[in-house]
Amino acid sequence: MKPLLWLVLAVAISVNVSTSFAFEGAMQVAVSVGTGVVTIASAVALWMLHTRRS
């Protein structure tokens, strides 16, 4: 589970960074918001998994 979450986090961050180069206008905002939500969700899930094991 954790490797998948790390992969999702890395992909979401890289897509979020590259949206300013690939898209313009409303499409950029939509993709950025979507990947931002995925980034936050995967980071929270990783944090929750970490605190459960400690």
mmCIF entry with sequence, helices, sheets and N, C-alpha, C, O atoms, coordinates in Angstrom:
data_MODEL
# 
_entry.id   MODEL 
# 
_entity.id                         1 
_entity.type                       polymer 
_entity.pdbx_number_of_molecules   1 
# 
_entity_poly.entity_id                      1 
_entity_poly.type                           'polypeptide(L)' 
_entity_poly.nstd_linkage                   no 
_entity_poly.nstd_monomer                   no 
_entity_poly.pdbx_seq_one_letter_code       MKPLLWLVLAVAISVNVSTSFAFEGAMQVAVSVGTGVVTIASAVALWMLHTRRS 
_entity_poly.pdbx_seq_one_letter_code_can   MKPLLWLVLAVAISVNVSTSFAFEGAMQVAVSVGTGVVTIASAVALWMLHTRRS 
_entity_poly.pdbx_strand_id                 A 
# 
loop_
_entity_poly_seq.entity_id 
_entity_poly_seq.num 
_entity_poly_seq.mon_id 
_entity_poly_seq.hetero 
1 1  MET n 
1 2  LYS n 
1 3  PRO n 
1 4  LEU n 
1 5  LEU n 
1 6  TRP n 
1 7  LEU n 
1 8  VAL n 
1 9  LEU n 
1 10 ALA n 
1 11 VAL n 
1 12 ALA n 
1 13 ILE n 
1 14 SER n 
1 15 VAL n 
1 16 ASN n 
1 17 VAL n 
1 18 SER n 
1 19 THR n 
1 20 SER n 
1 21 PHE n 
1 22 ALA n 
1 23 PHE n 
1 24 GLU n 
1 25 GLY n 
1 26 ALA n 
1 27 MET n 
1 28 GLN n 
1 29 VAL n 
1 30 ALA n 
1 31 VAL n 
1 32 SER n 
1 33 VAL n 
1 34 GLY n 
1 35 THR n 
1 36 GLY n 
1 37 VAL n 
1 38 VAL n 
1 39 THR n 
1 40 ILE n 
1 41 ALA n 
1 42 SER n 
1 43 ALA n 
1 44 VAL n 
1 45 ALA n 
1 46 LEU n 
1 47 TRP n 
1 48 MET n 
1 49 LEU n 
1 50 HIS n 
1 51 THR n 
1 52 ARG n 
1 53 ARG n 
1 54 SER n 
# 
_struct_asym.id          A 
_struct_asym.entity_id   1 
# 
loop_
_struct_conf.conf_type_id 
_struct_conf.id 
_struct_conf.pdbx_PDB_helix_id 
_struct_conf.beg_label_comp_id 
_struct_conf.beg_label_asym_id 
_struct_conf.beg_label_seq_id 
_struct_conf.pdbx_beg_PDB_ins_code 
_struct_conf.end_label_comp_id 
_struct_conf.end_label_asym_id 
_struct_conf.end_label_seq_id 
_struct_conf.pdbx_end_PDB_ins_code 
_struct_conf.beg_auth_comp_id 
_struct_conf.beg_auth_asym_id 
_struct_conf.beg_auth_seq_id 
_struct_conf.end_auth_comp_id 
_struct_conf.end_auth_asym_id 
_struct_conf.end_auth_seq_id 
_struct_conf.pdbx_PDB_helix_class 
_struct_conf.details 
_struct_conf.pdbx_PDB_helix_length 
HELX_P HELX_P1 AA1 LYS A 2  ? ALA A 22 ? LYS A 2  ALA A 22 1 ? 21 
HELX_P HELX_P2 AA2 ALA A 26 ? ARG A 53 ? ALA A 26 ARG A 53 1 ? 28 
# 
_struct_conf_type.id          HELX_P 
_struct_conf_type.criteria    ? 
_struct_conf_type.reference   ? 
# 
loop_
_atom_site.group_PDB 
_atom_site.id 
_atom_site.type_symbol 
_atom_site.label_atom_id 
_atom_site.label_alt_id 
_atom_site.label_comp_id 
_atom_site.label_asym_id 
_atom_site.label_entity_id 
_atom_site.label_seq_id 
_atom_site.pdbx_PDB_ins_code 
_atom_site.Cartn_x 
_atom_site.Cartn_y 
_atom_site.Cartn_z 
_atom_site.occupancy 
_atom_site.B_iso_or_equiv 
_atom_site.pdbx_formal_charge 
_atom_site.auth_seq_id 
_atom_site.auth_comp_id 
_atom_site.auth_asym_id 
_atom_site.auth_atom_id 
_atom_site.pdbx_PDB_model_num 
ATOM 1   N N  . MET A 1 1  ? 0.824  -1.201 0.000   1.00 0.00 ? 1  MET A N  1 
ATOM 2   C CA . MET A 1 1  ? 0.000  0.000  0.000   1.00 0.00 ? 1  MET A CA 1 
ATOM 3   C C  . MET A 1 1  ? 0.864  1.260  0.000   1.00 0.00 ? 1  MET A C  1 
ATOM 4   O O  . MET A 1 1  ? 0.608  2.203  -0.748  1.00 0.00 ? 1  MET A O  1 
ATOM 5   N N  . LYS A 1 2  ? 1.893  1.259  0.853   1.00 0.00 ? 2  LYS A N  1 
ATOM 6   C CA . LYS A 1 2  ? 2.733  2.450  0.943   1.00 0.00 ? 2  LYS A CA 1 
ATOM 7   C C  . LYS A 1 2  ? 3.495  2.739  -0.352  1.00 0.00 ? 2  LYS A C  1 
ATOM 8   O O  . LYS A 1 2  ? 3.575  3.900  -0.753  1.00 0.00 ? 2  LYS A O  1 
ATOM 9   N N  . PRO A 1 3  ? 4.058  1.722  -1.025  1.00 0.00 ? 3  PRO A N  1 
ATOM 10  C CA . PRO A 1 3  ? 4.723  2.044  -2.295  1.00 0.00 ? 3  PRO A CA 1 
ATOM 11  C C  . PRO A 1 3  ? 3.789  2.658  -3.327  1.00 0.00 ? 3  PRO A C  1 
ATOM 12  O O  . PRO A 1 3  ? 4.186  3.551  -4.076  1.00 0.00 ? 3  PRO A O  1 
ATOM 13  N N  . LEU A 1 4  ? 2.547  2.180  -3.367  1.00 0.00 ? 4  LEU A N  1 
ATOM 14  C CA . LEU A 1 4  ? 1.574  2.745  -4.294  1.00 0.00 ? 4  LEU A CA 1 
ATOM 15  C C  . LEU A 1 4  ? 1.261  4.190  -3.940  1.00 0.00 ? 4  LEU A C  1 
ATOM 16  O O  . LEU A 1 4  ? 1.157  5.039  -4.825  1.00 0.00 ? 4  LEU A O  1 
ATOM 17  N N  . LEU A 1 5  ? 1.110  4.476  -2.649  1.00 0.00 ? 5  LEU A N  1 
ATOM 18  C CA . LEU A 1 5  ? 0.855  5.853  -2.226  1.00 0.00 ? 5  LEU A CA 1 
ATOM 19  C C  . LEU A 1 5  ? 2.032  6.766  -2.555  1.00 0.00 ? 5  LEU A C  1 
ATOM 20  O O  . LEU A 1 5  ? 1.829  7.909  -2.965  1.00 0.00 ? 5  LEU A O  1 
ATOM 21  N N  . TRP A 1 6  ? 3.251  6.279  -2.381  1.00 0.00 ? 6  TRP A N  1 
ATOM 22  C CA . TRP A 1 6  ? 4.426  7.072  -2.740  1.00 0.00 ? 6  TRP A CA 1 
ATOM 23  C C  . TRP A 1 6  ? 4.464  7.345  -4.242  1.00 0.00 ? 6  TRP A C  1 
ATOM 24  O O  . TRP A 1 6  ? 4.817  8.445  -4.668  1.00 0.00 ? 6  TRP A O  1 
ATOM 25  N N  . LEU A 1 7  ? 4.100  6.344  -5.039  1.00 0.00 ? 7  LEU A N  1 
ATOM 26  C CA . LEU A 1 7  ? 4.067  6.522  -6.491  1.00 0.00 ? 7  LEU A CA 1 
ATOM 27  C C  . LEU A 1 7  ? 3.011  7.547  -6.889  1.00 0.00 ? 7  LEU A C  1 
ATOM 28  O O  . LEU A 1 7  ? 3.266  8.422  -7.716  1.00 0.00 ? 7  LEU A O  1 
ATOM 29  N N  . VAL A 1 8  ? 1.829  7.434  -6.297  1.00 0.00 ? 8  VAL A N  1 
ATOM 30  C CA . VAL A 1 8  ? 0.752  8.388  -6.593  1.00 0.00 ? 8  VAL A CA 1 
ATOM 31  C C  . VAL A 1 8  ? 1.175  9.792  -6.185  1.00 0.00 ? 8  VAL A C  1 
ATOM 32  O O  . VAL A 1 8  ? 0.923  10.750 -6.915  1.00 0.00 ? 8  VAL A O  1 
ATOM 33  N N  . LEU A 1 9  ? 1.812  9.922  -5.031  1.00 0.00 ? 9  LEU A N  1 
ATOM 34  C CA . LEU A 1 9  ? 2.281  11.230 -4.564  1.00 0.00 ? 9  LEU A CA 1 
ATOM 35  C C  . LEU A 1 9  ? 3.305  11.824 -5.527  1.00 0.00 ? 9  LEU A C  1 
ATOM 36  O O  . LEU A 1 9  ? 3.217  13.001 -5.879  1.00 0.00 ? 9  LEU A O  1 
ATOM 37  N N  . ALA A 1 10 ? 4.266  11.026 -5.948  1.00 0.00 ? 10 ALA A N  1 
ATOM 38  C CA . ALA A 1 10 ? 5.298  11.516 -6.864  1.00 0.00 ? 10 ALA A CA 1 
ATOM 39  C C  . ALA A 1 10 ? 4.718  11.920 -8.218  1.00 0.00 ? 10 ALA A C  1 
ATOM 40  O O  . ALA A 1 10 ? 5.088  12.954 -8.774  1.00 0.00 ? 10 ALA A O  1 
ATOM 41  N N  . VAL A 1 11 ? 3.816  11.107 -8.741  1.00 0.00 ? 11 VAL A N  1 
ATOM 42  C CA . VAL A 1 11 ? 3.208  11.421 -10.042 1.00 0.00 ? 11 VAL A CA 1 
ATOM 43  C C  . VAL A 1 11 ? 2.344  12.673 -9.935  1.00 0.00 ? 11 VAL A C  1 
ATOM 44  O O  . VAL A 1 11 ? 2.382  13.530 -10.817 1.00 0.00 ? 11 VAL A O  1 
ATOM 45  N N  . ALA A 1 12 ? 1.570  12.781 -8.863  1.00 0.00 ? 12 ALA A N  1 
ATOM 46  C CA . ALA A 1 12 ? 0.695  13.949 -8.704  1.00 0.00 ? 12 ALA A CA 1 
ATOM 47  C C  . ALA A 1 12 ? 1.508  15.229 -8.573  1.00 0.00 ? 12 ALA A C  1 
ATOM 48  O O  . ALA A 1 12 ? 1.139  16.259 -9.137  1.00 0.00 ? 12 ALA A O  1 
ATOM 49  N N  . ILE A 1 13 ? 2.605  15.172 -7.838  1.00 0.00 ? 13 ILE A N  1 
ATOM 50  C CA . ILE A 1 13 ? 3.449  16.363 -7.691  1.00 0.00 ? 13 ILE A CA 1 
ATOM 51  C C  . ILE A 1 13 ? 4.070  16.742 -9.026  1.00 0.00 ? 13 ILE A C  1 
ATOM 52  O O  . ILE A 1 13 ? 4.090  17.919 -9.388  1.00 0.00 ? 13 ILE A O  1 
ATOM 53  N N  . SER A 1 14 ? 4.576  15.755 -9.764  1.00 0.00 ? 14 SER A N  1 
ATOM 54  C CA . SER A 1 14 ? 5.209  16.080 -11.047 1.00 0.00 ? 14 SER A CA 1 
ATOM 55  C C  . SER A 1 14 ? 4.192  16.609 -12.060 1.00 0.00 ? 14 SER A C  1 
ATOM 56  O O  . SER A 1 14 ? 4.506  17.520 -12.825 1.00 0.00 ? 14 SER A O  1 
ATOM 57  N N  . VAL A 1 15 ? 2.991  16.057 -12.076 1.00 0.00 ? 15 VAL A N  1 
ATOM 58  C CA . VAL A 1 15 ? 1.955  16.571 -12.982 1.00 0.00 ? 15 VAL A CA 1 
ATOM 59  C C  . VAL A 1 15 ? 1.550  17.974 -12.563 1.00 0.00 ? 15 VAL A C  1 
ATOM 60  O O  . VAL A 1 15 ? 1.349  18.845 -13.410 1.00 0.00 ? 15 VAL A O  1 
ATOM 61  N N  . ASN A 1 16 ? 1.428  18.197 -11.253 1.00 0.00 ? 16 ASN A N  1 
ATOM 62  C CA . ASN A 1 16 ? 1.047  19.521 -10.765 1.00 0.00 ? 16 ASN A CA 1 
ATOM 63  C C  . ASN A 1 16 ? 2.091  20.569 -11.148 1.00 0.00 ? 16 ASN A C  1 
ATOM 64  O O  . ASN A 1 16 ? 1.737  21.687 -11.521 1.00 0.00 ? 16 ASN A O  1 
ATOM 65  N N  . VAL A 1 17 ? 3.346  20.221 -11.060 1.00 0.00 ? 17 VAL A N  1 
ATOM 66  C CA . VAL A 1 17 ? 4.408  21.168 -11.434 1.00 0.00 ? 17 VAL A CA 1 
ATOM 67  C C  . VAL A 1 17 ? 4.387  21.438 -12.937 1.00 0.00 ? 17 VAL A C  1 
ATOM 68  O O  . VAL A 1 17 ? 4.606  22.570 -13.369 1.00 0.00 ? 17 VAL A O  1 
ATOM 69  N N  . SER A 1 18 ? 4.127  20.410 -13.725 1.00 0.00 ? 18 SER A N  1 
ATOM 70  C CA . SER A 1 18 ? 4.195  20.570 -15.177 1.00 0.00 ? 18 SER A CA 1 
ATOM 71  C C  . SER A 1 18 ? 2.939  21.189 -15.782 1.00 0.00 ? 18 SER A C  1 
ATOM 72  O O  . SER A 1 18 ? 2.937  21.498 -16.974 1.00 0.00 ? 18 SER A O  1 
ATOM 73  N N  . THR A 1 19 ? 1.882  21.380 -15.018 1.00 0.00 ? 19 THR A N  1 
ATOM 74  C CA . THR A 1 19 ? 0.659  21.945 -15.596 1.00 0.00 ? 19 THR A CA 1 
ATOM 75  C C  . THR A 1 19 ? 0.858  23.367 -16.096 1.00 0.00 ? 19 THR A C  1 
ATOM 76  O O  . THR A 1 19 ? 0.208  23.786 -17.054 1.00 0.00 ? 19 THR A O  1 
ATOM 77  N N  . SER A 1 20 ? 1.742  24.105 -15.462 1.00 0.00 ? 20 SER A N  1 
ATOM 78  C CA . SER A 1 20 ? 1.942  25.477 -15.918 1.00 0.00 ? 20 SER A CA 1 
ATOM 79  C C  . SER A 1 20 ? 2.611  25.532 -17.286 1.00 0.00 ? 20 SER A C  1 
ATOM 80  O O  . SER A 1 20 ? 2.484  26.526 -18.001 1.00 0.00 ? 20 SER A O  1 
ATOM 81  N N  . PHE A 1 21 ? 3.320  24.471 -17.654 1.00 0.00 ? 21 PHE A N  1 
ATOM 82  C CA . PHE A 1 21 ? 3.966  24.431 -18.965 1.00 0.00 ? 21 PHE A CA 1 
ATOM 83  C C  . PHE A 1 21 ? 3.071  23.802 -20.035 1.00 0.00 ? 21 PHE A C  1 
ATOM 84  O O  . PHE A 1 21 ? 3.186  24.137 -21.214 1.00 0.00 ? 21 PHE A O  1 
ATOM 85  N N  . ALA A 1 22 ? 2.189  22.901 -19.631 1.00 0.00 ? 22 ALA A N  1 
ATOM 86  C CA . ALA A 1 22 ? 1.413  22.121 -20.598 1.00 0.00 ? 22 ALA A CA 1 
ATOM 87  C C  . ALA A 1 22 ? 0.035  22.703 -20.894 1.00 0.00 ? 22 ALA A C  1 
ATOM 88  O O  . ALA A 1 22 ? -0.467 22.551 -22.008 1.00 0.00 ? 22 ALA A O  1 
ATOM 89  N N  . PHE A 1 23 ? -0.580 23.361 -19.926 1.00 0.00 ? 23 PHE A N  1 
ATOM 90  C CA . PHE A 1 23 ? -1.953 23.826 -20.107 1.00 0.00 ? 23 PHE A CA 1 
ATOM 91  C C  . PHE A 1 23 ? -2.049 25.320 -19.860 1.00 0.00 ? 23 PHE A C  1 
ATOM 92  O O  . PHE A 1 23 ? -1.149 25.942 -19.295 1.00 0.00 ? 23 PHE A O  1 
ATOM 93  N N  . GLU A 1 24 ? -3.175 25.879 -20.304 1.00 0.00 ? 24 GLU A N  1 
ATOM 94  C CA . GLU A 1 24 ? -3.448 27.290 -20.074 1.00 0.00 ? 24 GLU A CA 1 
ATOM 95  C C  . GLU A 1 24 ? -4.891 27.465 -19.632 1.00 0.00 ? 24 GLU A C  1 
ATOM 96  O O  . GLU A 1 24 ? -5.755 26.654 -19.966 1.00 0.00 ? 24 GLU A O  1 
ATOM 97  N N  . GLY A 1 25 ? -5.145 28.513 -18.893 1.00 0.00 ? 25 GLY A N  1 
ATOM 98  C CA . GLY A 1 25 ? -6.509 28.895 -18.533 1.00 0.00 ? 25 GLY A CA 1 
ATOM 99  C C  . GLY A 1 25 ? -7.196 27.941 -17.581 1.00 0.00 ? 25 GLY A C  1 
ATOM 100 O O  . GLY A 1 25 ? -6.612 27.466 -16.607 1.00 0.00 ? 25 GLY A O  1 
ATOM 101 N N  . ALA A 1 26 ? -8.462 27.671 -17.891 1.00 0.00 ? 26 ALA A N  1 
ATOM 102 C CA . ALA A 1 26 ? -9.293 26.853 -17.013 1.00 0.00 ? 26 ALA A CA 1 
ATOM 103 C C  . ALA A 1 26 ? -8.795 25.418 -16.928 1.00 0.00 ? 26 ALA A C  1 
ATOM 104 O O  . ALA A 1 26 ? -8.922 24.776 -15.885 1.00 0.00 ? 26 ALA A O  1 
ATOM 105 N N  . MET A 1 27 ? -8.231 24.913 -18.014 1.00 0.00 ? 27 MET A N  1 
ATOM 106 C CA . MET A 1 27 ? -7.708 23.545 -17.994 1.00 0.00 ? 27 MET A CA 1 
ATOM 107 C C  . MET A 1 27 ? -6.557 23.427 -17.002 1.00 0.00 ? 27 MET A C  1 
ATOM 108 O O  . MET A 1 27 ? -6.461 22.434 -16.281 1.00 0.00 ? 27 MET A O  1 
ATOM 109 N N  . GLN A 1 28 ? -5.691 24.423 -16.959 1.00 0.00 ? 28 GLN A N  1 
ATOM 110 C CA . GLN A 1 28 ? -4.576 24.419 -16.015 1.00 0.00 ? 28 GLN A CA 1 
ATOM 111 C C  . GLN A 1 28 ? -5.089 24.428 -14.581 1.00 0.00 ? 28 GLN A C  1 
ATOM 112 O O  . GLN A 1 28 ? -4.578 23.696 -13.734 1.00 0.00 ? 28 GLN A O  1 
ATOM 113 N N  . VAL A 1 29 ? -6.085 25.242 -14.306 1.00 0.00 ? 29 VAL A N  1 
ATOM 114 C CA . VAL A 1 29 ? -6.646 25.321 -12.955 1.00 0.00 ? 29 VAL A CA 1 
ATOM 115 C C  . VAL A 1 29 ? -7.288 23.999 -12.577 1.00 0.00 ? 29 VAL A C  1 
ATOM 116 O O  . VAL A 1 29 ? -7.088 23.518 -11.462 1.00 0.00 ? 29 VAL A O  1 
ATOM 117 N N  . ALA A 1 30 ? -8.053 23.404 -13.477 1.00 0.00 ? 30 ALA A N  1 
ATOM 118 C CA . ALA A 1 30 ? -8.741 22.148 -13.183 1.00 0.00 ? 30 ALA A CA 1 
ATOM 119 C C  . ALA A 1 30 ? -7.760 21.015 -12.899 1.00 0.00 ? 30 ALA A C  1 
ATOM 120 O O  . ALA A 1 30 ? -7.935 20.264 -11.939 1.00 0.00 ? 30 ALA A O  1 
ATOM 121 N N  . VAL A 1 31 ? -6.742 20.892 -13.723 1.00 0.00 ? 31 VAL A N  1 
ATOM 122 C CA . VAL A 1 31 ? -5.744 19.836 -13.522 1.00 0.00 ? 31 VAL A CA 1 
ATOM 123 C C  . VAL A 1 31 ? -4.938 20.104 -12.254 1.00 0.00 ? 31 VAL A C  1 
ATOM 124 O O  . VAL A 1 31 ? -4.628 19.174 -11.509 1.00 0.00 ? 31 VAL A O  1 
ATOM 125 N N  . SER A 1 32 ? -4.602 21.347 -12.008 1.00 0.00 ? 32 SER A N  1 
ATOM 126 C CA . SER A 1 32 ? -3.835 21.689 -10.820 1.00 0.00 ? 32 SER A CA 1 
ATOM 127 C C  . SER A 1 32 ? -4.619 21.409 -9.540  1.00 0.00 ? 32 SER A C  1 
ATOM 128 O O  . SER A 1 32 ? -4.067 20.883 -8.573  1.00 0.00 ? 32 SER A O  1 
ATOM 129 N N  . VAL A 1 33 ? -5.881 21.756 -9.535  1.00 0.00 ? 33 VAL A N  1 
ATOM 130 C CA . VAL A 1 33 ? -6.716 21.487 -8.352  1.00 0.00 ? 33 VAL A CA 1 
ATOM 131 C C  . VAL A 1 33 ? -6.871 19.981 -8.153  1.00 0.00 ? 33 VAL A C  1 
ATOM 132 O O  . VAL A 1 33 ? -6.776 19.494 -7.026  1.00 0.00 ? 33 VAL A O  1 
ATOM 133 N N  . GLY A 1 34 ? -7.105 19.253 -9.218  1.00 0.00 ? 34 GLY A N  1 
ATOM 134 C CA . GLY A 1 34 ? -7.258 17.799 -9.118  1.00 0.00 ? 34 GLY A CA 1 
ATOM 135 C C  . GLY A 1 34 ? -6.011 17.113 -8.595  1.00 0.00 ? 34 GLY A C  1 
ATOM 136 O O  . GLY A 1 34 ? -6.088 16.261 -7.709  1.00 0.00 ? 34 GLY A O  1 
ATOM 137 N N  . THR A 1 35 ? -4.864 17.484 -9.141  1.00 0.00 ? 35 THR A N  1 
ATOM 138 C CA . THR A 1 35 ? -3.628 16.867 -8.668  1.00 0.00 ? 35 THR A CA 1 
ATOM 139 C C  . THR A 1 35 ? -3.270 17.347 -7.264  1.00 0.00 ? 35 THR A C  1 
ATOM 140 O O  . THR A 1 35 ? -2.640 16.614 -6.501  1.00 0.00 ? 35 THR A O  1 
ATOM 141 N N  . GLY A 1 36 ? -3.660 18.555 -6.924  1.00 0.00 ? 36 GLY A N  1 
ATOM 142 C CA . GLY A 1 36 ? -3.431 19.038 -5.566  1.00 0.00 ? 36 GLY A CA 1 
ATOM 143 C C  . GLY A 1 36 ? -4.222 18.242 -4.546  1.00 0.00 ? 36 GLY A C  1 
ATOM 144 O O  . GLY A 1 36 ? -3.711 17.920 -3.473  1.00 0.00 ? 36 GLY A O  1 
ATOM 145 N N  . VAL A 1 37 ? -5.461 17.924 -4.872  1.00 0.00 ? 37 VAL A N  1 
ATOM 146 C CA . VAL A 1 37 ? -6.290 17.108 -3.982  1.00 0.00 ? 37 VAL A CA 1 
ATOM 147 C C  . VAL A 1 37 ? -5.693 15.710 -3.836  1.00 0.00 ? 37 VAL A C  1 
ATOM 148 O O  . VAL A 1 37 ? -5.645 15.165 -2.734  1.00 0.00 ? 37 VAL A O  1 
ATOM 149 N N  . VAL A 1 38 ? -5.243 15.137 -4.940  1.00 0.00 ? 38 VAL A N  1 
ATOM 150 C CA . VAL A 1 38 ? -4.621 13.809 -4.891  1.00 0.00 ? 38 VAL A CA 1 
ATOM 151 C C  . VAL A 1 38 ? -3.335 13.852 -4.068  1.00 0.00 ? 38 VAL A C  1 
ATOM 152 O O  . VAL A 1 38 ? -3.063 12.930 -3.299  1.00 0.00 ? 38 VAL A O  1 
ATOM 153 N N  . THR A 1 39 ? -2.548 14.907 -4.221  1.00 0.00 ? 39 THR A N  1 
ATOM 154 C CA . THR A 1 39 ? -1.319 15.049 -3.456  1.00 0.00 ? 39 THR A CA 1 
ATOM 155 C C  . THR A 1 39 ? -1.602 15.127 -1.964  1.00 0.00 ? 39 THR A C  1 
ATOM 156 O O  . THR A 1 39 ? -0.965 14.434 -1.172  1.00 0.00 ? 39 THR A O  1 
ATOM 157 N N  . ILE A 1 40 ? -2.538 15.950 -1.586  1.00 0.00 ? 40 ILE A N  1 
ATOM 158 C CA . ILE A 1 40 ? -2.876 16.099 -0.169  1.00 0.00 ? 40 ILE A CA 1 
ATOM 159 C C  . ILE A 1 40 ? -3.433 14.788 0.383   1.00 0.00 ? 40 ILE A C  1 
ATOM 160 O O  . ILE A 1 40 ? -3.075 14.383 1.489   1.00 0.00 ? 40 ILE A O  1 
ATOM 161 N N  . ALA A 1 41 ? -4.302 14.122 -0.374  1.00 0.00 ? 41 ALA A N  1 
ATOM 162 C CA . ALA A 1 41 ? -4.902 12.874 0.096   1.00 0.00 ? 41 ALA A CA 1 
ATOM 163 C C  . ALA A 1 41 ? -3.850 11.777 0.286   1.00 0.00 ? 41 ALA A C  1 
ATOM 164 O O  . ALA A 1 41 ? -3.884 11.056 1.283   1.00 0.00 ? 41 ALA A O  1 
ATOM 165 N N  . SER A 1 42 ? -2.931 11.649 -0.650  1.00 0.00 ? 42 SER A N  1 
ATOM 166 C CA . SER A 1 42 ? -1.912 10.611 -0.511  1.00 0.00 ? 42 SER A CA 1 
ATOM 167 C C  . SER A 1 42 ? -0.930 10.944 0.604   1.00 0.00 ? 42 SER A C  1 
ATOM 168 O O  . SER A 1 42 ? -0.462 10.042 1.298   1.00 0.00 ? 42 SER A O  1 
ATOM 169 N N  . ALA A 1 43 ? -0.610 12.219 0.787   1.00 0.00 ? 43 ALA A N  1 
ATOM 170 C CA . ALA A 1 43 ? 0.280  12.605 1.879   1.00 0.00 ? 43 ALA A CA 1 
ATOM 171 C C  . ALA A 1 43 ? -0.370 12.331 3.235   1.00 0.00 ? 43 ALA A C  1 
ATOM 172 O O  . ALA A 1 43 ? 0.289  11.855 4.159   1.00 0.00 ? 43 ALA A O  1 
ATOM 173 N N  . VAL A 1 44 ? -1.658 12.631 3.351   1.00 0.00 ? 44 VAL A N  1 
ATOM 174 C CA . VAL A 1 44 ? -2.374 12.355 4.608   1.00 0.00 ? 44 VAL A CA 1 
ATOM 175 C C  . VAL A 1 44 ? -2.452 10.853 4.853   1.00 0.00 ? 44 VAL A C  1 
ATOM 176 O O  . VAL A 1 44 ? -2.274 10.403 5.985   1.00 0.00 ? 44 VAL A O  1 
ATOM 177 N N  . ALA A 1 45 ? -2.716 10.076 3.814   1.00 0.00 ? 45 ALA A N  1 
ATOM 178 C CA . ALA A 1 45 ? -2.778 8.620  3.975   1.00 0.00 ? 45 ALA A CA 1 
ATOM 179 C C  . ALA A 1 45 ? -1.427 8.057  4.406   1.00 0.00 ? 45 ALA A C  1 
ATOM 180 O O  . ALA A 1 45 ? -1.370 7.178  5.266   1.00 0.00 ? 45 ALA A O  1 
ATOM 181 N N  . LEU A 1 46 ? -0.344 8.554  3.817   1.00 0.00 ? 46 LEU A N  1 
ATOM 182 C CA . LEU A 1 46 ? 0.983  8.107  4.232   1.00 0.00 ? 46 LEU A CA 1 
ATOM 183 C C  . LEU A 1 46 ? 1.263  8.491  5.673   1.00 0.00 ? 46 LEU A C  1 
ATOM 184 O O  . LEU A 1 46 ? 1.845  7.703  6.417   1.00 0.00 ? 46 LEU A O  1 
ATOM 185 N N  . TRP A 1 47 ? 0.865  9.676  6.077   1.00 0.00 ? 47 TRP A N  1 
ATOM 186 C CA . TRP A 1 47 ? 1.065  10.114 7.455   1.00 0.00 ? 47 TRP A CA 1 
ATOM 187 C C  . TRP A 1 47 ? 0.266  9.246  8.426   1.00 0.00 ? 47 TRP A C  1 
ATOM 188 O O  . TRP A 1 47 ? 0.759  8.873  9.490   1.00 0.00 ? 47 TRP A O  1 
ATOM 189 N N  . MET A 1 48 ? -0.961 8.933  8.048   1.00 0.00 ? 48 MET A N  1 
ATOM 190 C CA . MET A 1 48 ? -1.792 8.094  8.915   1.00 0.00 ? 48 MET A CA 1 
ATOM 191 C C  . MET A 1 48 ? -1.222 6.685  9.036   1.00 0.00 ? 48 MET A C  1 
ATOM 192 O O  . MET A 1 48 ? -1.259 6.098  10.117  1.00 0.00 ? 48 MET A O  1 
ATOM 193 N N  . LEU A 1 49 ? -0.701 6.141  7.953   1.00 0.00 ? 49 LEU A N  1 
ATOM 194 C CA . LEU A 1 49 ? -0.066 4.821  8.013   1.00 0.00 ? 49 LEU A CA 1 
ATOM 195 C C  . LEU A 1 49 ? 1.180  4.866  8.880   1.00 0.00 ? 49 LEU A C  1 
ATOM 196 O O  . LEU A 1 49 ? 1.474  3.915  9.604   1.00 0.00 ? 49 LEU A O  1 
ATOM 197 N N  . HIS A 1 50 ? 1.909  5.967  8.810   1.00 0.00 ? 50 HIS A N  1 
ATOM 198 C CA . HIS A 1 50 ? 3.128  6.082  9.602   1.00 0.00 ? 50 HIS A CA 1 
ATOM 199 C C  . HIS A 1 50 ? 2.813  6.157  11.092  1.00 0.00 ? 50 HIS A C  1 
ATOM 200 O O  . HIS A 1 50 ? 3.484  5.513  11.898  1.00 0.00 ? 50 HIS A O  1 
ATOM 201 N N  . THR A 1 51 ? 1.798  6.936  11.468  1.00 0.00 ? 51 THR A N  1 
ATOM 202 C CA . THR A 1 51 ? 1.498  7.088  12.891  1.00 0.00 ? 51 THR A CA 1 
ATOM 203 C C  . THR A 1 51 ? 0.863  5.823  13.467  1.00 0.00 ? 51 THR A C  1 
ATOM 204 O O  . THR A 1 51 ? 0.987  5.577  14.667  1.00 0.00 ? 51 THR A O  1 
ATOM 205 N N  . ARG A 1 52 ? 0.197  5.028  12.660  1.00 0.00 ? 52 ARG A N  1 
ATOM 206 C CA . ARG A 1 52 ? -0.375 3.781  13.156  1.00 0.00 ? 52 ARG A CA 1 
ATOM 207 C C  . ARG A 1 52 ? 0.706  2.771  13.508  1.00 0.00 ? 52 ARG A C  1 
ATOM 208 O O  . ARG A 1 52 ? 0.559  2.014  14.468  1.00 0.00 ? 52 ARG A O  1 
ATOM 209 N N  . ARG A 1 53 ? 1.777  2.754  12.751  1.00 0.00 ? 53 ARG A N  1 
ATOM 210 C CA . ARG A 1 53 ? 2.838  1.775  12.960  1.00 0.00 ? 53 ARG A CA 1 
ATOM 211 C C  . ARG A 1 53 ? 3.764  2.161  14.105  1.00 0.00 ? 53 ARG A C  1 
ATOM 212 O O  . ARG A 1 53 ? 4.433  1.293  14.665  1.00 0.00 ? 53 ARG A O  1 
ATOM 213 N N  . SER A 1 54 ? 3.822  3.423  14.462  1.00 0.00 ? 54 SER A N  1 
ATOM 214 C CA . SER A 1 54 ? 4.746  3.875  15.505  1.00 0.00 ? 54 SER A CA 1 
ATOM 215 C C  . SER A 1 54 ? 4.286  3.498  16.890  1.00 0.00 ? 54 SER A C  1 
ATOM 216 O O  . SER A 1 54 ? 4.960  3.810  17.871  1.00 0.00 ? 54 SER A O  1 
# 
